[in-house]
Amino acid sequence: MQAEQDIEQDIFGPAVRTPEDIAQEWKAALSELDLSAVELADYMNKQGGDYRPYTTILRGIQRMIAGETKVSGEMFVIVTLLLRQHRRLKARHPNLDWTKLPSGALSAKVEDYTVFLSPQTKGRWIVSCAAPGGFSPPFGRWQQGLDSAKNKALACVEEGMNDVAQLEFESRKQ
């Protein structure tokens, strides 16, 4: 019986996690995604399923990050799914070939998308991408540093893929 429990713990992770363990994992996932409280609130707002006012969503996320409230199970699942999605895309594209453009921007191909990193002031970068049909997901927030911008480029592609899939689905419904 104990051996079965040990196997389950090895396969499925710790059997019991404290709220502190969950908060630590959640914050580590946010860090790996380079996802700020504002960006997560933007994502929640964009998805349209969270009916609360934007300021309420943001305040809830900030309180979870600060440890003032527990990380909700739903929020943990959302961030975990985003992280897994990001890791899969990162694994498929471990070494993107970045090309420097005359404007100083960097460009790379990720699947059918072209990603652009444009330098801004004070070491910041803005990330954008374009799909083959000319569709461009909304610009993200400025990123501090090139490494962060490169990491965020994959998130931009993920958002673009999700947006295109949703638009295609909606057009088939009509």
PyMOL CGO cylinders between C-alpha atoms (Angstrom):
from pymol import cmd
from pymol.cgo import CYLINDER

trace = [
    CYLINDER, 0.00, 0.00, 0.00, 2.79, 2.46, 0.91, 0.3, 1, 1, 1, 1, 1, 1,
    CYLINDER, 2.79, 2.46, 0.91, 4.65, 1.51, -2.29, 0.3, 1, 1, 1, 1, 1, 1,
    CYLINDER, 4.65, 1.51, -2.29, 1.56, 2.43, -4.36, 0.3, 1, 1, 1, 1, 1, 1,
    CYLINDER, 1.56, 2.43, -4.36, 1.35, 5.81, -2.62, 0.3, 1, 1, 1, 1, 1, 1,
    CYLINDER, 1.35, 5.81, -2.62, 5.07, 6.40, -3.27, 0.3, 1, 1, 1, 1, 1, 1,
    CYLINDER, 5.07, 6.40, -3.27, 4.60, 5.57, -6.97, 0.3, 1, 1, 1, 1, 1, 1,
    CYLINDER, 4.60, 5.57, -6.97, 1.60, 7.92, -7.19, 0.3, 1, 1, 1, 1, 1, 1,
    CYLINDER, 1.60, 7.92, -7.19, 3.62, 10.70, -5.57, 0.3, 1, 1, 1, 1, 1, 1,
    CYLINDER, 3.62, 10.70, -5.57, 6.49, 10.14, -8.02, 0.3, 1, 1, 1, 1, 1, 1,
    CYLINDER, 6.49, 10.14, -8.02, 4.16, 10.20, -11.04, 0.3, 1, 1, 1, 1, 1, 1,
    CYLINDER, 4.16, 10.20, -11.04, 1.68, 12.86, -10.01, 0.3, 1, 1, 1, 1, 1, 1,
    CYLINDER, 1.68, 12.86, -10.01, 3.80, 15.01, -7.70, 0.3, 1, 1, 1, 1, 1, 1,
    CYLINDER, 3.80, 15.01, -7.70, 3.33, 15.56, -4.00, 0.3, 1, 1, 1, 1, 1, 1,
    CYLINDER, 3.33, 15.56, -4.00, 0.05, 14.16, -2.71, 0.3, 1, 1, 1, 1, 1, 1,
    CYLINDER, 0.05, 14.16, -2.71, -0.61, 17.17, -0.49, 0.3, 1, 1, 1, 1, 1, 1,
    CYLINDER, -0.61, 17.17, -0.49, 0.55, 20.69, -1.24, 0.3, 1, 1, 1, 1, 1, 1,
    CYLINDER, 0.55, 20.69, -1.24, 0.16, 23.54, 1.15, 0.3, 1, 1, 1, 1, 1, 1,
    CYLINDER, 0.16, 23.54, 1.15, -1.15, 26.93, 0.03, 0.3, 1, 1, 1, 1, 1, 1,
    CYLINDER, -1.15, 26.93, 0.03, 2.42, 28.17, 0.42, 0.3, 1, 1, 1, 1, 1, 1,
    CYLINDER, 2.42, 28.17, 0.42, 3.70, 25.45, -1.94, 0.3, 1, 1, 1, 1, 1, 1,
    CYLINDER, 3.70, 25.45, -1.94, 1.03, 26.36, -4.49, 0.3, 1, 1, 1, 1, 1, 1,
    CYLINDER, 1.03, 26.36, -4.49, 1.84, 30.07, -4.22, 0.3, 1, 1, 1, 1, 1, 1,
    CYLINDER, 1.84, 30.07, -4.22, 5.55, 29.38, -4.69, 0.3, 1, 1, 1, 1, 1, 1,
    CYLINDER, 5.55, 29.38, -4.69, 4.91, 27.22, -7.79, 0.3, 1, 1, 1, 1, 1, 1,
    CYLINDER, 4.91, 27.22, -7.79, 2.52, 29.83, -9.18, 0.3, 1, 1, 1, 1, 1, 1,
    CYLINDER, 2.52, 29.83, -9.18, 5.01, 32.67, -8.72, 0.3, 1, 1, 1, 1, 1, 1,
    CYLINDER, 5.01, 32.67, -8.72, 7.76, 30.55, -10.30, 0.3, 1, 1, 1, 1, 1, 1,
    CYLINDER, 7.76, 30.55, -10.30, 5.48, 29.93, -13.30, 0.3, 1, 1, 1, 1, 1, 1,
    CYLINDER, 5.48, 29.93, -13.30, 4.76, 33.66, -13.63, 0.3, 1, 1, 1, 1, 1, 1,
    CYLINDER, 4.76, 33.66, -13.63, 8.49, 34.33, -13.50, 0.3, 1, 1, 1, 1, 1, 1,
    CYLINDER, 8.49, 34.33, -13.50, 9.29, 31.72, -16.15, 0.3, 1, 1, 1, 1, 1, 1,
    CYLINDER, 9.29, 31.72, -16.15, 6.60, 33.23, -18.38, 0.3, 1, 1, 1, 1, 1, 1,
    CYLINDER, 6.60, 33.23, -18.38, 7.88, 36.76, -17.66, 0.3, 1, 1, 1, 1, 1, 1,
    CYLINDER, 7.88, 36.76, -17.66, 4.25, 37.51, -16.88, 0.3, 1, 1, 1, 1, 1, 1,
    CYLINDER, 4.25, 37.51, -16.88, 3.53, 40.56, -14.73, 0.3, 1, 1, 1, 1, 1, 1,
    CYLINDER, 3.53, 40.56, -14.73, 0.34, 41.10, -12.76, 0.3, 1, 1, 1, 1, 1, 1,
    CYLINDER, 0.34, 41.10, -12.76, -0.84, 43.59, -15.38, 0.3, 1, 1, 1, 1, 1, 1,
    CYLINDER, -0.84, 43.59, -15.38, -0.14, 41.20, -18.25, 0.3, 1, 1, 1, 1, 1, 1,
    CYLINDER, -0.14, 41.20, -18.25, -2.00, 38.39, -16.50, 0.3, 1, 1, 1, 1, 1, 1,
    CYLINDER, -2.00, 38.39, -16.50, -4.93, 40.72, -15.82, 0.3, 1, 1, 1, 1, 1, 1,
    CYLINDER, -4.93, 40.72, -15.82, -4.88, 41.77, -19.49, 0.3, 1, 1, 1, 1, 1, 1,
    CYLINDER, -4.88, 41.77, -19.49, -4.98, 38.10, -20.49, 0.3, 1, 1, 1, 1, 1, 1,
    CYLINDER, -4.98, 38.10, -20.49, -7.87, 37.38, -18.12, 0.3, 1, 1, 1, 1, 1, 1,
    CYLINDER, -7.87, 37.38, -18.12, -9.76, 40.39, -19.43, 0.3, 1, 1, 1, 1, 1, 1,
    CYLINDER, -9.76, 40.39, -19.43, -9.11, 39.46, -23.07, 0.3, 1, 1, 1, 1, 1, 1,
    CYLINDER, -9.11, 39.46, -23.07, -10.41, 35.94, -22.65, 0.3, 1, 1, 1, 1, 1, 1,
    CYLINDER, -10.41, 35.94, -22.65, -13.81, 37.38, -21.79, 0.3, 1, 1, 1, 1, 1, 1,
    CYLINDER, -13.81, 37.38, -21.79, -14.81, 34.77, -19.25, 0.3, 1, 1, 1, 1, 1, 1,
    CYLINDER, -14.81, 34.77, -19.25, -13.98, 36.86, -16.19, 0.3, 1, 1, 1, 1, 1, 1,
    CYLINDER, -13.98, 36.86, -16.19, -16.96, 39.14, -15.71, 0.3, 1, 1, 1, 1, 1, 1,
    CYLINDER, -16.96, 39.14, -15.71, -15.35, 41.24, -12.97, 0.3, 1, 1, 1, 1, 1, 1,
    CYLINDER, -15.35, 41.24, -12.97, -14.09, 44.77, -13.61, 0.3, 1, 1, 1, 1, 1, 1,
    CYLINDER, -14.09, 44.77, -13.61, -10.47, 44.93, -14.77, 0.3, 1, 1, 1, 1, 1, 1,
    CYLINDER, -10.47, 44.93, -14.77, -9.33, 46.72, -11.60, 0.3, 1, 1, 1, 1, 1, 1,
    CYLINDER, -9.33, 46.72, -11.60, -10.81, 43.93, -9.48, 0.3, 1, 1, 1, 1, 1, 1,
    CYLINDER, -10.81, 43.93, -9.48, -9.02, 41.26, -11.53, 0.3, 1, 1, 1, 1, 1, 1,
    CYLINDER, -9.02, 41.26, -11.53, -5.71, 43.13, -11.26, 0.3, 1, 1, 1, 1, 1, 1,
    CYLINDER, -5.71, 43.13, -11.26, -6.09, 43.75, -7.52, 0.3, 1, 1, 1, 1, 1, 1,
    CYLINDER, -6.09, 43.75, -7.52, -6.82, 40.04, -6.93, 0.3, 1, 1, 1, 1, 1, 1,
    CYLINDER, -6.82, 40.04, -6.93, -3.71, 39.02, -8.84, 0.3, 1, 1, 1, 1, 1, 1,
    CYLINDER, -3.71, 39.02, -8.84, -1.56, 41.57, -7.03, 0.3, 1, 1, 1, 1, 1, 1,
    CYLINDER, -1.56, 41.57, -7.03, -2.83, 40.32, -3.67, 0.3, 1, 1, 1, 1, 1, 1,
    CYLINDER, -2.83, 40.32, -3.67, -2.00, 36.72, -4.62, 0.3, 1, 1, 1, 1, 1, 1,
    CYLINDER, -2.00, 36.72, -4.62, 1.51, 37.75, -5.68, 0.3, 1, 1, 1, 1, 1, 1,
    CYLINDER, 1.51, 37.75, -5.68, 2.00, 39.66, -2.43, 0.3, 1, 1, 1, 1, 1, 1,
    CYLINDER, 2.00, 39.66, -2.43, 0.80, 36.66, -0.42, 0.3, 1, 1, 1, 1, 1, 1,
    CYLINDER, 0.80, 36.66, -0.42, -2.15, 38.57, 1.04, 0.3, 1, 1, 1, 1, 1, 1,
    CYLINDER, -2.15, 38.57, 1.04, -4.58, 35.96, -0.31, 0.3, 1, 1, 1, 1, 1, 1,
    CYLINDER, -4.58, 35.96, -0.31, -4.25, 32.36, -1.38, 0.3, 1, 1, 1, 1, 1, 1,
    CYLINDER, -4.25, 32.36, -1.38, -3.73, 31.55, -5.03, 0.3, 1, 1, 1, 1, 1, 1,
    CYLINDER, -3.73, 31.55, -5.03, -7.08, 30.26, -6.21, 0.3, 1, 1, 1, 1, 1, 1,
    CYLINDER, -7.08, 30.26, -6.21, -7.23, 26.84, -7.79, 0.3, 1, 1, 1, 1, 1, 1,
    CYLINDER, -7.23, 26.84, -7.79, -8.56, 28.36, -10.99, 0.3, 1, 1, 1, 1, 1, 1,
    CYLINDER, -8.56, 28.36, -10.99, -5.73, 30.89, -11.20, 0.3, 1, 1, 1, 1, 1, 1,
    CYLINDER, -5.73, 30.89, -11.20, -3.18, 28.16, -10.54, 0.3, 1, 1, 1, 1, 1, 1,
    CYLINDER, -3.18, 28.16, -10.54, -4.63, 26.05, -13.36, 0.3, 1, 1, 1, 1, 1, 1,
    CYLINDER, -4.63, 26.05, -13.36, -4.73, 28.97, -15.82, 0.3, 1, 1, 1, 1, 1, 1,
    CYLINDER, -4.73, 28.97, -15.82, -1.09, 29.92, -15.24, 0.3, 1, 1, 1, 1, 1, 1,
    CYLINDER, -1.09, 29.92, -15.24, -0.01, 26.27, -15.30, 0.3, 1, 1, 1, 1, 1, 1,
    CYLINDER, -0.01, 26.27, -15.30, -1.74, 25.76, -18.66, 0.3, 1, 1, 1, 1, 1, 1,
    CYLINDER, -1.74, 25.76, -18.66, -0.10, 28.89, -20.06, 0.3, 1, 1, 1, 1, 1, 1,
    CYLINDER, -0.10, 28.89, -20.06, 3.29, 27.68, -18.84, 0.3, 1, 1, 1, 1, 1, 1,
    CYLINDER, 3.29, 27.68, -18.84, 2.87, 24.21, -20.36, 0.3, 1, 1, 1, 1, 1, 1,
    CYLINDER, 2.87, 24.21, -20.36, 1.77, 25.73, -23.66, 0.3, 1, 1, 1, 1, 1, 1,
    CYLINDER, 1.77, 25.73, -23.66, 4.79, 28.05, -23.60, 0.3, 1, 1, 1, 1, 1, 1,
    CYLINDER, 4.79, 28.05, -23.60, 7.21, 25.22, -22.77, 0.3, 1, 1, 1, 1, 1, 1,
    CYLINDER, 7.21, 25.22, -22.77, 5.90, 23.13, -25.67, 0.3, 1, 1, 1, 1, 1, 1,
    CYLINDER, 5.90, 23.13, -25.67, 6.46, 25.96, -28.15, 0.3, 1, 1, 1, 1, 1, 1,
    CYLINDER, 6.46, 25.96, -28.15, 9.87, 26.69, -26.64, 0.3, 1, 1, 1, 1, 1, 1,
    CYLINDER, 9.87, 26.69, -26.64, 10.83, 23.01, -26.98, 0.3, 1, 1, 1, 1, 1, 1,
    CYLINDER, 10.83, 23.01, -26.98, 9.79, 23.02, -30.66, 0.3, 1, 1, 1, 1, 1, 1,
    CYLINDER, 9.79, 23.02, -30.66, 11.88, 26.17, -31.28, 0.3, 1, 1, 1, 1, 1, 1,
    CYLINDER, 11.88, 26.17, -31.28, 14.91, 25.99, -28.97, 0.3, 1, 1, 1, 1, 1, 1,
    CYLINDER, 14.91, 25.99, -28.97, 17.21, 28.11, -31.14, 0.3, 1, 1, 1, 1, 1, 1,
    CYLINDER, 17.21, 28.11, -31.14, 15.43, 30.78, -33.10, 0.3, 1, 1, 1, 1, 1, 1,
    CYLINDER, 15.43, 30.78, -33.10, 17.50, 32.41, -35.83, 0.3, 1, 1, 1, 1, 1, 1,
    CYLINDER, 17.50, 32.41, -35.83, 17.25, 36.16, -35.15, 0.3, 1, 1, 1, 1, 1, 1,
    CYLINDER, 17.25, 36.16, -35.15, 18.02, 38.53, -38.03, 0.3, 1, 1, 1, 1, 1, 1,
    CYLINDER, 18.02, 38.53, -38.03, 18.94, 42.15, -37.41, 0.3, 1, 1, 1, 1, 1, 1,
    CYLINDER, 18.94, 42.15, -37.41, 16.94, 44.51, -39.62, 0.3, 1, 1, 1, 1, 1, 1,
    CYLINDER, 16.94, 44.51, -39.62, 18.18, 47.92, -40.85, 0.3, 1, 1, 1, 1, 1, 1,
    CYLINDER, 18.18, 47.92, -40.85, 15.87, 49.62, -38.34, 0.3, 1, 1, 1, 1, 1, 1,
    CYLINDER, 15.87, 49.62, -38.34, 17.69, 47.90, -35.46, 0.3, 1, 1, 1, 1, 1, 1,
    CYLINDER, 17.69, 47.90, -35.46, 14.78, 45.53, -34.85, 0.3, 1, 1, 1, 1, 1, 1,
    CYLINDER, 14.78, 45.53, -34.85, 15.27, 41.78, -34.72, 0.3, 1, 1, 1, 1, 1, 1,
    CYLINDER, 15.27, 41.78, -34.72, 13.17, 39.33, -36.68, 0.3, 1, 1, 1, 1, 1, 1,
    CYLINDER, 13.17, 39.33, -36.68, 12.64, 35.55, -36.53, 0.3, 1, 1, 1, 1, 1, 1,
    CYLINDER, 12.64, 35.55, -36.53, 10.31, 32.96, -38.02, 0.3, 1, 1, 1, 1, 1, 1,
    CYLINDER, 10.31, 32.96, -38.02, 8.27, 30.85, -35.59, 0.3, 1, 1, 1, 1, 1, 1,
    CYLINDER, 8.27, 30.85, -35.59, 6.18, 28.35, -37.49, 0.3, 1, 1, 1, 1, 1, 1,
    CYLINDER, 6.18, 28.35, -37.49, 4.16, 30.51, -39.94, 0.3, 1, 1, 1, 1, 1, 1,
    CYLINDER, 4.16, 30.51, -39.94, 4.60, 33.69, -37.89, 0.3, 1, 1, 1, 1, 1, 1,
    CYLINDER, 4.60, 33.69, -37.89, 7.21, 36.41, -38.17, 0.3, 1, 1, 1, 1, 1, 1,
    CYLINDER, 7.21, 36.41, -38.17, 8.19, 37.88, -34.82, 0.3, 1, 1, 1, 1, 1, 1,
    CYLINDER, 8.19, 37.88, -34.82, 9.68, 41.36, -34.44, 0.3, 1, 1, 1, 1, 1, 1,
    CYLINDER, 9.68, 41.36, -34.44, 11.55, 42.76, -31.46, 0.3, 1, 1, 1, 1, 1, 1,
    CYLINDER, 11.55, 42.76, -31.46, 11.91, 46.53, -31.72, 0.3, 1, 1, 1, 1, 1, 1,
    CYLINDER, 11.91, 46.53, -31.72, 14.35, 48.35, -29.44, 0.3, 1, 1, 1, 1, 1, 1,
    CYLINDER, 14.35, 48.35, -29.44, 12.91, 51.16, -27.35, 0.3, 1, 1, 1, 1, 1, 1,
    CYLINDER, 12.91, 51.16, -27.35, 14.45, 53.55, -24.85, 0.3, 1, 1, 1, 1, 1, 1,
    CYLINDER, 14.45, 53.55, -24.85, 16.19, 52.47, -21.63, 0.3, 1, 1, 1, 1, 1, 1,
    CYLINDER, 16.19, 52.47, -21.63, 16.92, 48.90, -22.78, 0.3, 1, 1, 1, 1, 1, 1,
    CYLINDER, 16.92, 48.90, -22.78, 13.28, 48.03, -23.34, 0.3, 1, 1, 1, 1, 1, 1,
    CYLINDER, 13.28, 48.03, -23.34, 11.87, 46.12, -26.31, 0.3, 1, 1, 1, 1, 1, 1,
    CYLINDER, 11.87, 46.12, -26.31, 8.39, 45.89, -27.82, 0.3, 1, 1, 1, 1, 1, 1,
    CYLINDER, 8.39, 45.89, -27.82, 7.33, 42.51, -29.21, 0.3, 1, 1, 1, 1, 1, 1,
    CYLINDER, 7.33, 42.51, -29.21, 5.02, 42.07, -32.19, 0.3, 1, 1, 1, 1, 1, 1,
    CYLINDER, 5.02, 42.07, -32.19, 4.30, 39.34, -34.68, 0.3, 1, 1, 1, 1, 1, 1,
    CYLINDER, 4.30, 39.34, -34.68, 2.44, 38.76, -37.91, 0.3, 1, 1, 1, 1, 1, 1,
    CYLINDER, 2.44, 38.76, -37.91, 0.65, 35.69, -39.27, 0.3, 1, 1, 1, 1, 1, 1,
    CYLINDER, 0.65, 35.69, -39.27, 0.88, 34.70, -42.93, 0.3, 1, 1, 1, 1, 1, 1,
    CYLINDER, 0.88, 34.70, -42.93, -2.45, 36.32, -43.84, 0.3, 1, 1, 1, 1, 1, 1,
    CYLINDER, -2.45, 36.32, -43.84, -1.33, 39.63, -42.37, 0.3, 1, 1, 1, 1, 1, 1,
    CYLINDER, -1.33, 39.63, -42.37, -3.10, 39.16, -39.04, 0.3, 1, 1, 1, 1, 1, 1,
    CYLINDER, -3.10, 39.16, -39.04, -1.16, 40.70, -36.18, 0.3, 1, 1, 1, 1, 1, 1,
    CYLINDER, -1.16, 40.70, -36.18, -2.06, 40.02, -32.53, 0.3, 1, 1, 1, 1, 1, 1,
    CYLINDER, -2.06, 40.02, -32.53, -2.24, 43.15, -30.38, 0.3, 1, 1, 1, 1, 1, 1,
    CYLINDER, -2.24, 43.15, -30.38, 1.11, 44.51, -29.28, 0.3, 1, 1, 1, 1, 1, 1,
    CYLINDER, 1.11, 44.51, -29.28, 2.21, 43.36, -25.88, 0.3, 1, 1, 1, 1, 1, 1,
    CYLINDER, 2.21, 43.36, -25.88, 3.72, 45.41, -23.13, 0.3, 1, 1, 1, 1, 1, 1,
    CYLINDER, 3.72, 45.41, -23.13, 7.30, 46.61, -23.30, 0.3, 1, 1, 1, 1, 1, 1,
    CYLINDER, 7.30, 46.61, -23.30, 9.85, 44.10, -22.08, 0.3, 1, 1, 1, 1, 1, 1,
    CYLINDER, 9.85, 44.10, -22.08, 12.89, 44.96, -20.02, 0.3, 1, 1, 1, 1, 1, 1,
    CYLINDER, 12.89, 44.96, -20.02, 15.89, 43.44, -21.77, 0.3, 1, 1, 1, 1, 1, 1,
    CYLINDER, 15.89, 43.44, -21.77, 16.42, 41.41, -24.90, 0.3, 1, 1, 1, 1, 1, 1,
    CYLINDER, 16.42, 41.41, -24.90, 16.21, 37.99, -23.21, 0.3, 1, 1, 1, 1, 1, 1,
    CYLINDER, 16.21, 37.99, -23.21, 12.81, 38.84, -21.78, 0.3, 1, 1, 1, 1, 1, 1,
    CYLINDER, 12.81, 38.84, -21.78, 11.65, 40.08, -25.18, 0.3, 1, 1, 1, 1, 1, 1,
    CYLINDER, 11.65, 40.08, -25.18, 12.80, 36.88, -26.88, 0.3, 1, 1, 1, 1, 1, 1,
    CYLINDER, 12.80, 36.88, -26.88, 10.95, 34.82, -24.29, 0.3, 1, 1, 1, 1, 1, 1,
    CYLINDER, 10.95, 34.82, -24.29, 7.86, 36.97, -24.75, 0.3, 1, 1, 1, 1, 1, 1,
    CYLINDER, 7.86, 36.97, -24.75, 8.07, 36.53, -28.54, 0.3, 1, 1, 1, 1, 1, 1,
    CYLINDER, 8.07, 36.53, -28.54, 6.91, 32.95, -28.17, 0.3, 1, 1, 1, 1, 1, 1,
    CYLINDER, 6.91, 32.95, -28.17, 4.01, 34.08, -25.99, 0.3, 1, 1, 1, 1, 1, 1,
    CYLINDER, 4.01, 34.08, -25.99, 3.06, 36.54, -28.73, 0.3, 1, 1, 1, 1, 1, 1,
    CYLINDER, 3.06, 36.54, -28.73, 3.02, 33.71, -31.27, 0.3, 1, 1, 1, 1, 1, 1,
    CYLINDER, 3.02, 33.71, -31.27, 0.91, 31.58, -28.92, 0.3, 1, 1, 1, 1, 1, 1,
    CYLINDER, 0.91, 31.58, -28.92, -1.61, 34.42, -28.58, 0.3, 1, 1, 1, 1, 1, 1,
    CYLINDER, -1.61, 34.42, -28.58, -1.64, 34.85, -32.35, 0.3, 1, 1, 1, 1, 1, 1,
    CYLINDER, -1.64, 34.85, -32.35, -2.30, 31.15, -32.87, 0.3, 1, 1, 1, 1, 1, 1,
    CYLINDER, -2.30, 31.15, -32.87, -5.12, 31.25, -30.34, 0.3, 1, 1, 1, 1, 1, 1,
    CYLINDER, -5.12, 31.25, -30.34, -6.63, 34.37, -31.92, 0.3, 1, 1, 1, 1, 1, 1,
    CYLINDER, -6.63, 34.37, -31.92, -6.47, 32.94, -35.45, 0.3, 1, 1, 1, 1, 1, 1,
    CYLINDER, -6.47, 32.94, -35.45, -8.00, 29.65, -34.30, 0.3, 1, 1, 1, 1, 1, 1,
    CYLINDER, -8.00, 29.65, -34.30, -10.82, 31.54, -32.56, 0.3, 1, 1, 1, 1, 1, 1,
    CYLINDER, -10.82, 31.54, -32.56, -11.47, 33.73, -35.61, 0.3, 1, 1, 1, 1, 1, 1,
    CYLINDER, -11.47, 33.73, -35.61, -11.57, 30.66, -37.87, 0.3, 1, 1, 1, 1, 1, 1,
    CYLINDER, -11.57, 30.66, -37.87, -13.97, 28.91, -35.49, 0.3, 1, 1, 1, 1, 1, 1,
    CYLINDER, -13.97, 28.91, -35.49, -16.27, 31.93, -35.37, 0.3, 1, 1, 1, 1, 1, 1,
    CYLINDER, -16.27, 31.93, -35.37, -16.28, 32.31, -39.16, 0.3, 1, 1, 1, 1, 1, 1,
    CYLINDER, -16.28, 32.31, -39.16, -17.29, 28.62, -39.56, 0.3, 1, 1, 1, 1, 1, 1,
    CYLINDER, -17.29, 28.62, -39.56, -20.19, 29.11, -37.14, 0.3, 1, 1, 1, 1, 1, 1,
    CYLINDER, -20.19, 29.11, -37.14, -21.76, 31.81, -39.30, 0.3, 1, 1, 1, 1, 1, 1,
]
cmd.load_cgo(trace, "trace")
